[in-house]
């Protein structure tokens, strides 16, 4: 035990990880700053509201194309494989891009990147709307617009999380703010998706639905600009603690360049969470891509009714996610919520797979809504809690998201192919989501079990600490530290380790497994991205082949 503690306590963590440390001069500069009043709660509330609204336009349009699937297939004369390519291109762009943007968010902060990302989304929204205007109906131009919007969409939530991780500490409002983000996101997505076919039907063209989305995107740009200037104003007027560093919030985050070695220092717990999200997040998010058309087929209704029914599940997360965030802030249990999200996702897919009755369909969508409820806040919270250095939160979140994007490309492209081969029926595609649901259920159940077993707590202390209520965190840190012999260790100056120092040592990867943590696990995540690119390329050929066959047969 003492050897393990000595290894984990080694200063090589900072040296090897590439995490840049604040110099003594910087600390002296911090101390020399003039005293300022603490940040009032009212200004925190304004920051929360504006930050949540920064992505309103992004989420409004995120499912717009999916909701208009039947209309777009008819007007652009494309098949399901080509439509899957249109949807998957968003995820494909972000497989690598969101990692680079995550590094940038950690380096320059969330407010600046929020402005840049919302501007990209606005540009893409305008191109998409233009592609359907004046009978242009251009599929290639629509893809160009989707690529531009995807640059803004892929990391906007990461930038929002980074802003809130600066202003709120874990257990002190951070989970609530994440819940608030996703409450607004689900309301925006519901409104945008459910009104898309209504606007299209009443105006005679789906272009107007895209133009309305562009106007909403402009509103989000204005909100992001307001956040940028508000952040600067608050820093100059008030004493704000940056909860990722524990020091005064000065706007600057990391100086210098990012070292790839920092990525290799994330613990095994983090990579297990990435594995879970590769199947749970990808499964839940990609199912949105067929939800409207699936509702049309099961209920035998038109696009308008299908859009309303399929998007009704978004209302439940919109109402519950802030309250789940409050629960996590007070009681923890983050791994438990991962297990609940995997379980409800599995139940929903089982109901859809093995029953075609309307009541079962409704029950399945309710369980799917529950899976949506318990997915965002716990995952964001647990990633922040299991990594040793909170300053690398955006980087860690971006790595997770990159792998998820690759997985979404895989399942979306494969589903489009299966639907084309099944004469446009979506029933065979449910098997894909069912397989994803089984895997994420197994991973989450295993992780939850390990947090209560002695050897699991020793192997994955970060997971155990993320499960504990914040008020009991110090007590649990001391207990786990005693188990690995940290209680007998001292600093170089002879003083005792603080609870924060013990926590960081416990969460640091075991130096005895450098190949697993530094090479094998990052490579596995990267392989998901590579497979996604390969499948996307194959999907393009499937679309061209299906289009050629359709033309030859006179379809």
Secondary structure, DSSP 4 states (H G I P E B T S, - for coil): -HHHHHHHH-THHHHHH-PPPPPHHHHHHHHHSPP-EEPPHHHHHHHHHHHHHTTHHHHHHHTHHHHTHHHHHHHHT--HHHHHHHHHHHHHHHHHHHHHHHHHHHHH-HHHHHHHHHHHHHHHHHHHHHHTGGG---HHHHHHHHHHHHHHHHHHHHHHHHHHHHH--TTTTHHHHHHHHHHHHHHHHHHHHHHHHHHHHHHSSTHHHHHHHHHHHHHHHHHHHHHHHHHHHHHHHEE-EETTTTEE--S----S---GGGGGGS-HHHHHHHHHHHHHHHHHHHHHHHHHHHHHHHHT--HHHHHHHHHTHHHHHHHHHHHHHHHHHHH--HHHHHHHHHHHHHHHHHHHHH---HHHHHHHHHHHHHHHHTTHHHHHHHHHHHSS-GGGHHHHHHHHHHHHHHHHHHHHHHHHHHHHHTTT-SGGGHHHHHHHHHHHHHHHHHHHHHTTSHHHHHH-HHHHHHHS-GGGHHHHHHHHHHHTTGGG-B-TTSPBPPHHHHHHHHHSPPGGGHHIIIIIHHHHHHHHHHHHHHHHHHHHHHHHHHHHHHHHTT-
